[in-house]
Amino acid sequence: MRGQVELFEPEISGMAAYCLDTTGKRLRPTLVFFSGWQGEGVVSDDLVRAAGVVEMVHLATLVHDDIMDRAEIRRNRRTASREFGPDAAVLLGDALFSQALNVAAQFPTTELCRLVSESTRRVCSGEIMQTLRRRDINITLAEYRRMIDLKTAELFRVSCFIGARLSGAGAGFAQAADRFGHHLGIAYQIYDDLVDFVGEEQRIGKTLGTDLATGKLTLPLMLLLERVPDAERNTIIAALRGGQPLGLAASQQRMQEMGIAAEVVRAIDDELAAATHVLAPHHGQPAVPLLLQLGAMLHAQVSALQVTR
């Protein structure tokens, strides 16, 4: 990825480096590596390049997300929008998308470029859907799951599928890795939505409270609106629609008091259980123990939130 910086025009290469040379979790490239794992000492240049492609796509989406969310902090430093201004950041995200597809097009067959371009479109479609439904309190659970399937789980899914395919694994394991990535991605987004309310900004490393501030109806908010008295519900709706502000601390307390945070944690646990289940027939694959470790890691992160069950 550092090598890709040199391919950007010199006028913007420093901006590209700012986005690419970060210290995030690198979950998506890790999914590529783990799904394509063939044992100690086996390193595939194709996996390295594919992992770089999916991470560049992901970073491009973050640049755009932070503009729309008016976020100030990402990975414990200023967002690209805050650093360079939102107008330049929009185009910078586009440039990152383009370079990712440029690298994907260099593979011997068109499969990787097709998979990545389709997934990029689906991720953007999910973000568009969420943007158009901001401040809409009538979103159903099915619609919410559809949006997070597209905007988050899609890139998890394709990362796993690409890794399995590049490793030469059979179609059965590639499909199982695909489904694992889907369930892990859904779990991760629900966790991220919960963190927006009950996380600690300094520990998480990004601006929290943006879902409420930008009018996104997520699972924690949907459950909160269902259960609070009418007067309190009207106050929350006013906050979602850009009226009077609603204190984040107050909503955190209510979610704990009403058992909402615990219910959201159970939804995460269900997805992690489904992710584990799809890999059960493939325990002979060297990739499986590593993928299961990622599920365990997310479970540990959820536990660290110390939600009262």
NORRATA-V821237 format. One record per backbone hydrogen bond with DSSP energy under -1.0 kcal/mol. NH is the residue of the N-H (numbers start at 1). CO is the residue of the C=O. If there is no record, write none. Layout:
BEGIN
{{NH/CO} {NH/CO}}
END
This chain:
BEGIN
{{7/4} {8/5} {12/9} {13/9} {16/12} {17/13} {18/14} {19/15} {20/16} {21/17} {22/20} {30/26} {31/27} {32/28} {33/29} {34/30} {35/31} {36/32} {37/34} {42/39} {48/44} {49/45} {50/46} {51/47} {52/48} {53/49} {54/50} {55/51} {56/52} {57/53} {58/54} {59/55} {60/56} {61/57} {62/58} {63/59} {64/60} {65/61} {66/62} {67/63} {68/64} {69/65} {71/66} {74/77} {76/205} {79/72} {83/79} {84/80} {85/81} {89/85} {90/86} {91/87} {92/88} {93/89} {94/90} {95/91} {96/92} {97/93} {98/94} {99/95} {100/96} {101/97} {102/98} {103/99} {104/100} {105/101} {106/103} {107/104} {114/110} {115/111} {116/112} {117/113} {118/114} {119/115} {120/116} {121/117} {122/118} {123/119} {124/120} {125/121} {126/122} {127/123} {128/124} {129/125} {130/126} {131/127} {132/128} {133/129} {134/131} {135/215} {136/133} {144/140} {145/141} {146/142} {147/143} {148/144} {149/145} {150/146} {151/147} {152/148} {153/148} {154/149} {156/152} {157/153} {158/154} {159/155} {160/156} {161/157} {162/158} {163/159} {164/160} {165/161} {166/162} {167/163} {168/165} {169/164} {174/170} {175/171} {176/172} {177/173} {178/174} {179/175} {180/176} {181/177} {182/178} {183/179} {184/180} {185/181} {186/182} {187/183} {188/184} {189/185} {190/186} {191/187} {192/188} {193/189} {194/190} {195/191} {196/192} {197/194} {198/194} {199/195} {204/200} {205/201} {207/73} {213/209} {214/210} {216/211} {222/218} {223/219} {224/220} {225/221} {226/222} {227/223} {228/224} {233/229} {234/230} {235/231} {236/232} {237/233} {238/234} {239/235} {240/236} {241/237} {242/239} {243/238} {251/247} {252/248} {253/249} {254/250} {255/251} {256/252} {257/253} {258/254} {259/256} {260/255} {261/255} {263/259} {264/260} {265/261} {266/262} {267/263} {268/264} {269/265} {270/266} {271/267} {272/268} {273/269} {274/270} {275/271} {276/272} {277/273} {278/274} {280/277} {282/279} {285/282} {288/285} {291/287} {292/288} {293/289} {294/290} {295/291} {296/292} {297/293} {298/294} {299/295} {300/296} {301/297} {302/298} {303/299} {304/300} {305/302} {306/303}}
END
